[in-house]
Amino acid sequence: MDLLPWVIRAVLIVVGIILVIIIWKGKKEGRYQEYSFRFFTIGITAFILGVILLIVSFITDLSFGYGLYLIAAGAIGIIIGLVFRNIWEKNR
C-alpha cells in the first residue's frame, strides 16, 4: 500500500485547518488583510508546480494524483486570494 497519497492528503488538510485558524484569529484582531495577497501568490505557485508535475507524470511513470493535489491546493489558494482582492487593492 502506497502511503504517500495519504500523507499528502493529511498535510493538505492540516495546512487548510491552520490557514482557517490564522484567518479567523486575524479577522478577530483586524489584521487579516495582509494574508490575501499571500494566498494568491502561494496559490499561483502551487498551481504552476502542479501543472508541471502533471506534465512530468505523463512523461514518466509517476503517479497522476500528485499533480492533481497541487493543482487543487493552488486553485484553493487562488480562490481565497481573489475573494479578498478588494482588500489588497485598497492597501495599494
C-alpha positions, 0 to 999 in steps of 0.5 A: 500500500502506497502511503504517500497519497495519504500523507499528502492528503493529511498535510493538505488538510492540516495546512487548510485547518491552520490557514482557517485558524490564522484567518479567523484569529486575524479577522478577530484582531483586524489584521487579516488583510495582509494574508490575501495577497499571500494566498494568491501568490502561494496559490499561483505557485502551487498551481504552476508546480502542479501543472508541471508535475502533471506534465512530468507524470505523463512523461514518466511513470509517476503517479497522476494524483500528485499533480492533481493535489497541487493543482487543487491546493493552488486553485484553493489558494487562488480562490481565497486570494481573489475573494479578498482582492478588494482588500489588497487593492485598497492597501495599494 
